[in-house]
């Protein structure tokens, strides 16, 4: 499993093009603690896809929902 710093960097790296100012909060880092790197990438990809298809913003709440 990735460390907390690696989890933070994964979210920042994957989302920087769509949300340049995104900083994952403590709740998101905690929720993602039990996910593998591949699962975190999938969460980000799903959030990006939803944002493009439905025109919404990528929010921490949406990412939390996708982590479950």
For each residue, the residues with C-beta under 8 A, 3 or more apart:
1: 33 34 35 36
2: 6 7 10 36 37 40
3: 6 7
4: 7 8 29 33
5: 8 9
6: 2 3 9 10 37
7: 2 3 4 10 11 24 29 32 33 35 40
8: 4 5 11 12 24 29
9: 5 6 12 13
10: 2 6 7 13 14 37 40 41 44
11: 7 8 14 15 22 24 28 32 40 44 63
12: 8 9 15 16 22 23 24
13: 9 10 16
14: 10 11 40 41 44 45 48
15: 11 12 18 19 22 44 47 48 58
16: 12 13 19 20 22
17: 20
18: 15 48 51 58
19: 15 16 22 57 58
20: 16 17
21:
22: 11 12 15 16 19 58
23: 12
24: 7 8 11 12 28 29 32 60 63
25: 28 29 60
26: 29 30
27: 30 31 60 64
28: 11 24 25 31 32 60 63 64 67
29: 4 7 8 24 25 26 32 33
30: 26 27 33
31: 27 28 64 67 68
32: 7 11 24 28 29 35 40 43 67
33: 1 4 7 29 30
34: 1
35: 1 7 32 39 40 43 67
36: 1 2 39 40
37: 2 6 10 40 41
38: 41 42
39: 35 36 42 43
40: 2 7 10 11 14 32 35 36 37 43 44
41: 10 14 37 38 44 45
42: 38 39 45 46
43: 32 35 39 40 46 47 63 66 67
44: 10 11 14 15 40 41 47 48 63
45: 14 41 42 48 49
46: 42 43 49 50 66
47: 15 43 44 50 51 58 62 63 66
48: 14 15 18 44 45 51 52 58
49: 45 46 52 53
50: 46 47 53 54 56 58 62
51: 18 47 48 54 55 56 57 58
52: 48 49 55
53: 49 50
54: 50 51
55: 51 52
56: 50 51 59 62
57: 19 51
58: 15 18 19 22 47 48 50 51 62 63
59: 56 62 63
60: 24 25 27 28 63 64
61: 64 65
62: 47 50 56 58 59 65 66
63: 11 24 28 43 44 47 58 59 60 66 67
64: 27 28 31 60 61 67 68
65: 61 62 68
66: 43 46 47 62 63
67: 28 31 32 35 43 63 64
68: 31 64 65
